[in-house]
Amino acid sequence: MPVNTVVYGTLSQGTGMTHQLTARDWLRQGLKTLATGGFTALKAEPLAKALGVSRGSFYWHFADIGAFHAAILKYWREVAAERIIADLEAASDHDNPLPLLVRQAFGGRLALENAVRTWATLDPLARSAVQAIDRRRLSYVESLFRASGLSPDVARARAQILYWAFLGYAQSGQPFSKTKQAAVLDELLRIVSN
């Protein structure tokens, strides 16, 4: 059998059917693992165990753990920035997507955000990924403020302040009741809208 047709890992679907794992399956599991166990948990053996396959499947898709780490960081950018921006643009049509963005950014769990930022304190590749996503997010938020009619300087300043608020919220680990969270979000939206 040619090597490119070997099935290295399969998942049971509970119905007797199986499917071959893709690199994206590994990346999804990697993000879950990163969010719950931190970057030190991103190893082939525990990931394979979580997926119910052998390590061979991992190495079928990734040359080594370094290649996997690079792919995880690229996938994180896709999930944590590019998809969010695309979804906001699609959902808002002609409305300002800023309120949707604020509600989404300040309304979710941020374990993955914190895990990647912790990783970035120790690893140059992760640090570079965090810096790139920070630039992308800031640029996008600034463009939203500019589209609402603010001057470039004011738009840049408001984008930075809003992003600092997001980072502070992400690092705080302070869970709010739904009522308090709604009140804080309403006030934040009032601040950024003026």
N, C-alpha and C positions, 0 to 999 in steps of 0.2 A: 504494500500500500504506500503511495507517495506520502512523504512527510507532511505536506500541506493539507492532507485530508484526515490526519489523525485527530481524533477528538480527545483532547487532554482533560477536559472537565465538563461535566454535565450536572444539571440540577434537576431533581425530581419535581414534577409539577403536582404531585399528589394524585394524578390520574393515570399513572403508568407511563406518561409521556415525559420525555426529557428534551432539553435543548442545550446547545453548546454555549458556554459562557463567552461573552464578548469582553473586550477591553472596558467597555462602558459599565458592564456589570461589576467588574473589579473596581472601577473608579467610584461607582455609587457606594459600594461597600466600604471603600477607602474613606470616603467623606463621612459616612456614619461612624466608622471606627475612629477617625480623627476627632470628630465632635465629642465622642464619649470617652475615648481613651488617650487622646493626645497623639502627637506625632511619633512618639516612641513606640506606639502600638502598630504602626504601619510596617508590618513585617509579613513576608510571604506565608509563613506557616499559620499564624493565627487568622489571617484573612482567608486562607484556603479552608481552614476549619469552619469559620463562620459561614462560608459559602457551601460547605459540604463537598469539597472537591480536593484533589491533590495539589501540591505545590507546582506540579508540572503545568497546570493550566495557567498559573501566574506567569511562569517563565515562557510560556507560549506567546503571551502578549507583551511582556516587558523583559528587556535584556537583563535587567538587574533592579535592585531596590532603588538605585539612583534614578533610573529611567521612570520607574513608577512614581517616585516623589515628584519629578518634573511634570509627569502627566497629571497627577493629582492637583498640583498647583494651577496648571492650565485649566483643568476641569472646574476647579473652585472659581476661577475668574469667570468662566462661562456661566456657572450657576449663580454666583453671588453678584454679578454685575451685568453681563451681556443679556442674559435671559430676562432679568428684572427690567432692564431698560427697554428691551423689545416688548415685553408684556405691558409695561406702562404706556408705551407709545401706541400700542394696539388698542388698549382699553380706554384711553382717554380721548381718542379721536381729535376733536377740536378743543377740548377742555384742557386746562393746565394740569399736567400730570403731577405737579408738586404735592398737592394734598394726598394723592394716592401713594406717592413715594414715602412721604412722612409717616403715614399710617402703617404702611408695610414695614418700613425700617424700624420703627419704634414699637411695633406691635408683635414682633416675632421673638422666637428664642434665638439667642445669639451664641450658642455653645461653639458652633463651627467657626464663627468669626474670631472668637477668643482663642480657640485652639490654633488657628493659623497664625494669629498675631503672637502667640506664645512661641510657636515654632520659629517665627521670624526673628525672635530675639537671639536665637542660637545658630541659625543657618542662613548663609548668604543667599541661597537660591530662594528660600521662603521670604527673606527680607525683600528681595527684588520683586517677587510676586506681589507682596503687600504694597510696596511703593507704587507698582504699576496700577493696581486696582484702586489705590487711593487717588492717583492722578485721574484715572478714568471716571471714577465716581464724582470727584470734585468738578471735573470738566462738564459732566452731564448736568449736575445740579446748577452750576453757573450758567449753563445754556438755558435752563428753565427760567432762572431769574432774569436773564437778558431778554428772553422771549416775552416776559411779562412787562417789559418796558424799562427795566432798571439799567442804569449806566454800567459799563463794564467794570469799573472800580467797585461800585456798590454791589453788583451781582457777585463779583469774586469774593468780597468780604462776607456777604451773607451766606454764600455757599460754604466758605471755610468755617464760619460760626456754626452753621447747621451740621456740618460734618463732625466738628469737634463735639457737639452735643451728642451725635450718634455714637461716636467712639466712647465718650464718657458713659453713656447709657449701656453700651455693650460691655464695658469693663466693670460696671457697678455691681452686676449680679443681683440687683434689687428687684425682686418680683413685686409688681403692683397688683392690687385688686383691679378687676375690670373697670370699676367706677373711677378709681383714682387714675388709672391708665388713660381712660377716655378724657378725663379732665386735663391731664397733662398734655395729651395730644392736641386737644382743642386749643389750649393756651399756646403751644408751640406753633400750631398753624396760624393763630392770630398774630404771633410775633413775626413769622416769616412772610405773612401776607401784607404787612404794613410797610 
